[in-house]
Amino acid sequence: MVRPVAWFKKGEPAEVDVEAEGTNLSILGCMSAYGLIALSQQVPKSSRKKQKTPLGTKRALPHGTNSSHFVLFVEEVVSVLNKIGLKNMYIVMDNAFIHKTPEVLKAIRDSKH
């Protein structure tokens, strides 16, 4: 068993090797009183070479969920709701920026839920 903390003698600097970070995942989910409606997972595309900005500094790889991913998810949720016959359901979201874009609002208005 590996100890989660390291002990060093008094006055010595604490140096611990940290393993590489894992992959970031974005998960979108929709549930109702009837159960899980839809689930979506967004995994960033990995690249073997490091990307650099014009100034020579490292730039992070793109990851996360943007509004286009969320629009596709909303359309999937609406199709599942219509398929199983759940009409006039309320769609409740928090105040995340991707939930308030014009494309997302239009997709929800067009769904008539």
Secondary structure, DSSP 4 states (H G I P E B T S, - for coil): ---SS----TTS------PPP----EEEEEEETTEEEEEEEE-PPP-SSPPB-TTS-B-PPP-S--HHHHHHHHHHHHHHHHHTT--S--------GGGSSHHHHHHHHHHT-
